[in-house]
Amino acid sequence: MTRSFQSHRGIVLVAVAAGLTLGVSACTPPMPPDMVAAQAEQNFTCFTGQQQVTAAADLSAAIDALNTGLMGQCPEQGMVAAADGTVTDFTLTSSAPNDAEQKAFTDAACKTGKVLIAPAFAYGIGLAVNGPGMESVVLPPDVLAGILNGSITSWVDPKIAAANDGVDLSSMGDITVVSLKGPDGSVRAMTTYLNTSAPTVWTTGVADTLSVGTKVATTDDLLAELSNAPGAVAVLPLPVAANNSLAVVGMQVQNHTMDATNTQQLQIGAGATTLTIAENGNIFAAPAIGGVPNADTFDAAAQKIVVASGEALIGWPILGFAHVMACNTGAKPPLAMSSFLYTVTLNGQGAVSAVGYTPLPEPVRSKSRTLAASNNPSQSAAAGGAASPAPVVSDVPAMSDEPMASGSASPVAS
């Protein structure tokens, strides 16, 4: 059955004139990449079923958002967080999975299938602080490194004062660093940044854990510890900090202060990633550090990035990349493959952006979507029959008149 719908999530990269017809004449200019992307995603095959998803604790809001967006498009298909200890064939990792993580997934969930890995979405990372008004404080890289290596232990340290002239932090007292005992993708991205931006202060290289401060077992424990200690800090994904009303200090790029709440700066910053494509086609995105996008992983026009004349194209300097790790077993219905595809469509990216995550830069998303689409059954060959409900092909409009989401630099859904 073919039906029209209006999704409540998604990013519209293009507004197309209603009467536009392709190939009107030989002089018709080629369509821009954003229009090509939108047109390629006009159809999505719906199935019946709930995809169980395992994910790091700090990505739980993304699962809920993807489920809401997918069910708005396909009412009988969803994505739900799996119970602890459940083995699933679809996982969201907080960073590119390493060899050990890939092997563990293969052994547990994909012994007879093909493991697919690709970037799913990005997320800003910053230093969250338990203290009112701390978002107005700016910490240069060397000061940030000093706090996280334990050499700066008070908010009245002269180095903090020098970077924040006229700001009185005397009421904040001592600095307590709170972090997870186990490997943390946010810490790895932060230390990658510090290893490059403040190498004379941060001398321990890239790490998954911090060596100073209070250690806790879970993200929930971390947030509880942070809330009980005024002046305490933690390296956190920006959506987690925002959802828990924690201030995130400003950071500097080329002597400009970056704002953790500026969605355009986050999109620009995400373009600083680099990609590795394995021989089997799997795609891995490195943390985006430095705030200066790369030409091959960022397309300002496709993402509708607008900067003032003479303004530098720079953004938030630390972003991690969640990755999809899914198993293609040829199952019918192909829920894991369909969930993978939805996540990296424009609507899926819009769903996660609505809860504070950052859409993939368009050149990165295009590669992820190509991998997902190449491992999905075509609509003409989609599973059907009594044992596997026939898919529903949903028509995705290529244009939208919906207003921009509050606080977002990107228009909402198509």
N, C-alpha and C positions, 0 to 999 in steps of 0.2 A: 504494500500500500504506500502511496506517495502522499505526503502531507506537508503543508507549510506551517511554519512556526516562527515565533519571535522569542529568541533566547534571552535570558536575563543576565547572561555573563558573556564576556568576550571582548576582544579588542578589534575595533574596526580600523584597518589600515588604509581604507580607501573609500571615497564617496564617488559613486559612478553616476553620471547623468542618466536619467531614466531611459532616454532614447538612444543611448550609445550602441552602435552596432559595429562588430569587428569586421575588418576587411572591407570597409566601404570603398576604398580605392587603393591603388598601389602606393599612394602618398601617405596613407595613414601611418602615423609614427608608431613604433613599438610600444606596447603597454609597459608602464613602469613595474618594477618588481613587486610592489605592494598590491597592484591590481592583479597581476598574475597569481600571486599567492591567494588572494581572496577568491578569485574565480576557480582556482584548483580545489577549493574547499567548499564548494557549493553543495556537495552531497556528502552525507555521512550515514553509514549503514548502522541501524539500530538493532540490538539483540535483546533477548530477555535474560536477566540474571544479575546477580550482585558480585562484582569482583572484590575479593578479599585483598586488602593491601596491608603490607607491613611497612613501617616507616619509623625513622627516628622521632623521638618525642616532640622535637621542635618543628616537625612538619605536619603535625596532626591537623592544624587548621587548614592546610592545603588539601588534605584528603576530604574534609568536609566540604570545602569549596568546590572541588572537582565533582564530588557526588551531586551537589546542588545543581551545578551547571549541566552535568550530563543528564540528570533526570529531567531537567527543564527541556532538554532536547530530545531525549529518549525516555519517556516516563517509566518504561519497564526495565531500564538498565541503570545500574548505579555502581558506585565504588565506596566501600566501607572499610573502616579500620579493623584489622584482624585482632582477635584476642591475643594477649601475651602468650608466647610459646607456640603459636600457630604457624605452620609452614605454608607459605603461599607462593604462587608463581608470579607475583608482581610485587616489587619492592621499590620504595623511594628512599634513596640514600642521601645523606646530607652533603656528600662530596663524591668525586669520582671513585668508584669502588676499586680497591687495590686487588692484587692477585689473590690474597688470602680470602678476601670477602667474595670475590667471584667464585672461587673454588667452593667455599662454604655454601653459596647459593646453588651452584650446580649440583653438589652432592645431596643437598636437602630437597631441592625443588625442581631440578631440571636434568635428571639423569638421562632421559630419553629425548630431550628436545634441544633447541638451539637457544642459547642465552643471548639476548639483545640488550645493549646498554647504550644510553644516549642522554645528553642533558635534558632535564625536564623543565626547570625554571631557575631563576637566580634569586638570591636574597642578600640584602645588605647586612653587614656585620659591623658592630661598633662596641664601644665601651659604655655599658649601661651603669648608671649611678643611682644609688638611693639618696636622693636629695632634691628638694624643690628648686626649680630654675636652673638646674645644671646643664640644660641644653644650650645655654648661652656661653658656657665655658668652652674654650678651644684648647686642644692639646696637640702640639706639634709631634711628629713621629718620635723624636728623641725623648720627649717627656712621657709619651705613652709607653715607650720601651722601658723607661725607668720605673714606672708604676708596676708594670707586669714582670719586671725582673727583681723587684723588691728594693731597689736603690732609692726610690722616692716613696715615702711612707706617710706623708702628711699633705693635706690640701693647702697648707700655708708654705709649702716648699718654695724657695725663691724661683725655681725654674717654672713652676706653674704660675706664680705671680707675674713673672716677666712676660709670659704669653697672654696674660689677661689683665692688662693695666686697668686699675680702678675697680676691679671686681673683688669684693671682700668675701673670702672663703673661710674666715676664722671660725665660723660656727660649725664647719663641717668636720673638724677634728682629724683623726687618723684615717688612713686608707687601708681597708681590708680587701684583699683580692679573694674572690670566691670562684671556684672552678670545679669541673667534674674530675673525678678520679680517673675515669677511663678516657679513651680517645674521643676527641671532639672536633668535628669538621670546622666549627667556627674558630677554634683556637689554631687549627692548622692554617686557615686562611689569614688570621691575624699575624701569626708568626712568620708566614711567608712575606707579608707586607713589611713587617719590622726588619726582617733579615735583609730586605732590599733598601728600605728607606732610612733605617737607623742602625747600620751595621756596627758602628763603633760602640753603641750602647747595648744593642741586642746581639750578644755574641754566642748564643746557644743554637743558632740555626733554626730551621723549620721543625716544629714539634707539634704533637697532637695533644699534649697536656702542658700545663704550667707547673713550675717547680716551687712556687711560693704561695702563701696564703692558706685559706681553708679549703679542704677537698670534700666533696659530697658525691653521693652515688648517682643521683638522678637530676634531671632538669627541674622537677618539682621541688626537690630538696634544695637545689641551688637558688631558686626563686624565693623559697621560704627563708633561707639563710640571709639572702640579700635584703629582704624586706625587714629583717630584724636587726640590721646593723647600719645605722645612719653613716653615710660616707663610704659605704662598701661599694665595690665595683665588680663587674663580671663582663667577660666577652660574650656577647649574645647576638643572635640574629635580630635584626631590627623589628620584624613582625612580633617576635616574642616579647621584646622590650615594650613595644607599643601596647600589646594586649595586656600587659601587666603594669601599665602606667609608670614605666621607668624612663627617666630622662637618658638621652644618649648625647655625649659630648660632641661638639663639632670637631671636624678634622680639616687639615689643610692640604691643598693641592696647588702647587705653583703660587704659594703665598695667598691663595684665595681660601676663604673659609667655606667648607661644604656643609650642607644641611641634611641631616639624616631623614628628614621628612619630605624632601624634595624629590618627587618621583622622576622628574626628568633627569636630575643629577644621577639617580640610581640607574636609570636606563643607559645613560652615557657611560657610567662607570662599569657597567656589565660588559660593555664592548671592549674592555681591556683584557678579556680572557684570551687564552690561546687554546687551540684544539689539537688533539692527537687522535688520528683515525687508525685503528688497528687493521691488520690484514683481513680480518673477518668482517670488517665494516663497522664495528662498534666505535662509538664516538665518546671521547673523554674531554671535558672542559676543565682547565686549571682555574684556581681562584683568580678573579679579576682584581688586580692590584694596581695602584698608582693613579687611577682616575682618568687616564688618557687612552681612548679607544684605539684599537688596531683596525687598519683599513679592511682586513679580510674577515673580521668578526663584528663589524658594525656598519650599519647603513642608516645614516641620519635621516635621509629622505623617506625611507620605508617606515621608519618609526616616528615620523612627524616631529622630529626634534627641531626646535626653533631657538636660536640664540641671537642676542642683539648684535648689531654690527660692531665688530671689533672685540666682541666677547670671546674668550677662549672656549674651545669645546672640551671641557673637563667635567668630571663627575665624582661621585662618591668613590673613595679610594680602596674599599675592601668589599668584595662580594664573593660569596660562595655559590656553588652550583649544585642543586639537587639533581640527582640522576635517576632515571628509570632503569631498573634491572628486571627484565621480564623473560619468561620462558615461552618459546613458541613450540608447542607440542602438536599443533594441528588440531587442537580440541575443537569440538563443535557444541555450542557456539564458541567462537574464538574470543572470549571475554578479555583475556590478558592482552591480546594484540589490539583489540578494539579500545581498551582502556589506555594503552600506550599511545595509540593514534589520537584519541580525544585529548589527552594531556598536552600534546604538542600542536594541536590545531589552534587557530586564532581564538576560538571560544574557550578552549581549555586554558590558554594563557590568560585570557581575560578573567576567568574564574579565580585563578590564584592571585592575580593582581588586585582583585577586589578585597582580599584579606591581607594585603601588605607585601606579598612577594613580588618579585620583579620579572616581567616577561623576558624570555630569551631574546637576545639581539637577533634581528631577522635573519642574517646569514647563518647563525647557529641553529635557529628554529627550523629553517629550511632543510638543513641536513638531518636534523632529528626527525622531521616529518617524513622525509624521503625514506629513511630507514624503517620507520613505522609503517608507512604505506606499502612498501615493498614486501612486507611480511604479513599483510592483511589480505584476506580473500577479496577478490573483486566483487562488486555488487551483483554482477551477473552469475557469479559462481558461489555466492554466499550460501551458507548451510541452510537447509530447510527440511521440512518433514516433521513427523510426529515426535521424534526423539529430540529434535532441535528446532525450536520455533523459527519460522521463516523471518528473515530480517526485514526491517522497515527502513526504507530509504527516506531520509529527511532532507528536504530542500533547505539549504542555508542561504539566505539572501546575501548578496554581495554588497549590499549597502544598508545603511541604517540612519534613521532620523532621531535616534534616542539621544538624550543629553549626555554630557560628560559626567562621569562619576565624581562625587564630591571628593576633593583632595587628590584627584588623579590627573595626570598629564595626558592620559589616553582616553579617547571616547570609549564608552561602554558598548555593550554587546551588539552583535549583529545576529 
